[in-house]
Amino acid sequence: MNQDMNDILLVLTNLPDEASAAKLAQQLVETHAAACVSRLAPCISTYRWRNSIEITTEIPLLIKTSRAAYPRLEKLLRKAHPYELPEIIAVPVTAGLPAYLDWIREQTAILED
């Protein structure tokens, strides 16, 4: 396949706990919205929310997907994410192992029955 690498995205989001992170990761892969979701170790996030500084422990997710699957991924994230305003940031992949990038495309393609 080896298409333009700009059609691959790394999407970042954070979840409040391991259970919700695991559930969402599973859902994203099962629905082909993501090829792979990596759950990282808990991190501490500091941010302003409603005129208050918040400091929370969160579970980061690194989501590998294609640009074609991104609308499905974002819709699913917005629906399933427990936060009122979830972090959903998509970063274009500018380089990578061609076979791995092809695998992402294949895994996120909508399969016709």
C-alpha positions as CSV (number, residue, x, y, z in Angstrom):
1,M,0.0,0.0,0.0
2,N,2.6,2.6,1.2
3,Q,0.4,5.7,0.8
4,D,1.0,9.2,1.9
5,M,2.1,9.1,5.5
6,N,0.0,12.2,6.3
7,D,-3.1,10.0,6.3
8,I,-2.0,8.4,9.6
9,L,-2.8,10.2,12.9
10,L,-1.7,9.8,16.5
11,V,-4.7,10.9,18.7
12,L,-4.2,11.8,22.4
13,T,-6.7,11.7,25.1
14,N,-6.7,11.2,28.9
15,L,-9.2,9.2,31.1
16,P,-9.8,9.6,34.8
17,D,-9.0,5.9,35.7
18,E,-7.7,2.6,34.4
19,A,-11.2,1.0,34.1
20,S,-12.6,3.7,31.8
21,A,-9.3,3.8,29.8
22,A,-9.3,0.0,29.3
23,K,-13.0,0.0,28.3
24,L,-12.6,2.9,25.8
25,A,-9.4,1.3,24.3
26,Q,-11.2,-2.0,23.7
27,Q,-14.2,-0.2,22.2
28,L,-12.0,1.8,19.8
29,V,-10.2,-1.2,18.5
30,E,-13.3,-3.5,18.3
31,T,-15.1,-0.9,16.1
32,H,-12.0,-0.4,13.8
33,A,-11.9,3.3,14.8
34,A,-8.3,2.6,16.0
35,A,-5.7,0.1,15.0
36,C,-4.0,0.2,18.4
37,V,-4.5,2.1,21.6
38,S,-1.6,2.3,24.1
39,R,-2.6,2.9,27.7
40,L,0.3,4.7,29.5
41,A,1.2,5.0,33.1
42,P,-0.9,7.4,35.2
43,C,0.2,11.0,34.9
44,I,-0.6,14.2,36.8
45,S,-2.4,16.9,34.7
46,T,-2.6,20.5,35.8
47,Y,-5.1,22.7,34.1
48,R,-7.6,25.5,34.5
49,W,-11.3,24.5,34.6
50,R,-14.1,26.9,35.4
51,N,-11.8,29.5,37.0
52,S,-10.1,27.0,39.2
53,I,-6.7,25.3,38.9
54,E,-7.2,21.5,38.9
55,I,-4.6,18.8,39.5
56,T,-5.7,15.3,38.6
57,T,-4.3,11.9,38.0
58,E,-5.2,10.6,34.5
59,I,-4.5,7.7,32.2
60,P,-3.2,8.8,28.8
61,L,-4.2,7.0,25.7
62,L,-2.1,7.1,22.5
63,I,-4.5,6.1,19.7
64,K,-3.2,5.1,16.3
65,T,-5.7,5.6,13.5
66,S,-6.1,6.8,9.9
67,R,-7.4,10.2,8.7
68,A,-10.3,8.3,7.0
69,A,-11.3,6.7,10.4
70,Y,-10.9,9.9,12.4
71,P,-14.5,11.1,12.1
72,R,-15.7,7.8,13.5
73,L,-13.1,7.9,16.2
74,E,-13.9,11.4,17.3
75,K,-17.7,10.6,17.4
76,L,-17.1,7.5,19.5
77,L,-14.7,9.4,21.9
78,R,-17.2,12.2,22.4
79,K,-20.0,9.8,23.1
80,A,-18.1,7.4,25.4
81,H,-15.7,9.7,27.2
82,P,-16.7,10.5,30.8
83,Y,-15.4,14.1,30.7
84,E,-17.7,17.0,29.7
85,L,-14.9,18.4,27.5
86,P,-12.5,15.6,26.7
87,E,-9.0,16.2,25.3
88,I,-9.0,15.0,21.8
89,I,-5.9,16.1,19.9
90,A,-4.9,14.5,16.5
91,V,-1.3,14.8,15.4
92,P,-0.3,13.9,11.8
93,V,2.3,11.2,11.5
94,T,5.1,12.5,9.2
95,A,7.3,9.4,9.2
96,G,7.1,5.8,10.3
97,L,7.8,2.2,9.3
98,P,5.8,1.8,6.0
99,A,4.5,-1.7,6.9
100,Y,3.2,-0.5,10.3
101,L,1.5,2.5,8.7
102,D,-0.1,0.2,6.1
103,W,-1.3,-2.0,9.0
104,I,-3.0,1.0,10.6
105,R,-4.8,1.7,7.3
106,E,-5.9,-1.9,7.0
107,Q,-7.2,-2.1,10.6
108,T,-9.2,1.1,10.4
109,A,-10.7,0.4,7.1
110,I,-14.5,-0.2,7.1
111,L,-14.9,-3.8,6.0
112,E,-17.7,-4.6,3.6
113,D,-19.7,-7.7,4.3
